[in-house]
Amino acid sequence: MFFRLRATMLKDLRILTRDRVGLTIMFVMPIVLAIVITAVQNSTFELVNDNKIPLLLCNRDTGDAARQLESAFQKLGLFAVKKADASLSDAGIASRMQEKDALVAIVIPRGYGSSVEARSAVVASQALASFGAGGDSTKKTVPAIENILLFYHPVLQQSFRASVQGALKSAMQLVESRSLLQSIYASLNEKAMPAAFEQQIVMNQSGITEIPVSRNGNRNIPNASQHNVPAWTIFAMFFIVISLGSSVVREKQNGSFLRLKTLPTSYLVALASKQLTYLAVTLLQTAVIFSIGVWLFPRMGLPALNLPSDGWGLLVVTLVCGWCAVSYAICIGVFADTQEQANGFGAVSIVLLAAIGGILVPSFAMPASFQGVIKVSPLHWCLEAFYGLFLEGGKLKDVMLNILPLLGITLLVQALTLYRLKRKNLI
């Protein structure tokens, strides 16, 4: 039995080494994907966290509030402010943005400062009247403040524009609150608020400490490599369907199944051989991609991949994910009648399972109607198991609830494969 299995595995290994296209898809493609996607996502993180967004600022007002707002924009730390001449028209601003001079432009209109001061005076008067400290409560209408104009380049996505708007509203709120405090102080004390006292009140804010949730108490913030390398490793595992599925179809077409029935052996030995051979391939894929993340990424200016502390847990998760990928590929090959069917359906199905499984699009970003569908994808459970180790710092026992559904899907696929072979009288 061992000799037959060994001979069959050597045969499968020779077939695999001759499949250059399959080897390229299994190794080169996921490596390129992992590098490119990690670089792109890391650049996005740096744009948000480190780099500054080019901002074209056109201040058409001469009031004190407008100058404070201009100063607040520069102090936000989010923008690289470029000042434009106050006489620049809206069309001129759009022209400069089309030349990629800036991605965002802000125009402070004439009368902004006076409208802020007028509104602050009315609100302060009404507030003092309600406190019984004087003031005129007969002014019921609070004047509106002139709107700030925000121009943005079409390349900025809606979520990014929302972040920019949030920063701008914070700056505007700071200026308007300061103007209101100054009006109230002047009404009560009949003199201007001291600058030191004003700064103490305005800047009296509590800070924010970010704490990523992890199982081992580790507070290291996960980087782009932690997110992308495990995801595209799983994608690589399941894309062995191109090579393995085609191999199974070829054996059906050239009569290998029928010849095995005339020999004192069983096709189950051949199935076991394929599973062991390609399971070793998935382990090699994981080792290669993870090694690139650990050693090559830092040399490329990308964040290094930090491996989980539970090495045995990582090995078990990799084995289970690889076995599921191999089982799925064999099942596709058994059900397909031609190599074109195996390659076409196999590739498209993997992309679809990756899409609904959270690899192409995060699971939390999917609509509510898809939350039940994602659990059908084996790639979802693979990704959750890897993320439990890489992002949450968990151990093997912490990801068992992800491994068990994956084992269930694997056994179901194995059962479908055997059922199809028996229906076709191939075993």
Protein Blocks (a to p, Z undefined) as FASTA:
>chain_A
ZZmmmmmmmmmmmmmmmmmmlmmmmmmmmmmmmmmmmmmmmmmmmmmmmmccddddddfb
fbfklmmmmmmmmmnomaccddddfklcfklmmmmmmnopafbdcdddehklmmmmmmmm
mmmmmmmmmnongcjfklmbccddddddddddfklcfklmmmmmmmmmmmmmmmmmmmmm
mmmmmmmnopacdfklmmmmmmmccddddddddfkopabdcdfklmmmmmmmmmmmmmmm
mmmmmmmmmmmmnommmmmmmpccdfklmmmmmmmmmmmmmmmmmmmmmmmmmmmmmmno
pacddddfblmlmmmmmmmmmmmmmmmmmmmmmmpmbfklmmmmmmmmmmmmmmmnommp
cfklpcfklmmmmmmpmklmmmmmmmmmmmnopafklmmmmmmmmmmmmmmmmmmmmmmm
mmnopZZ
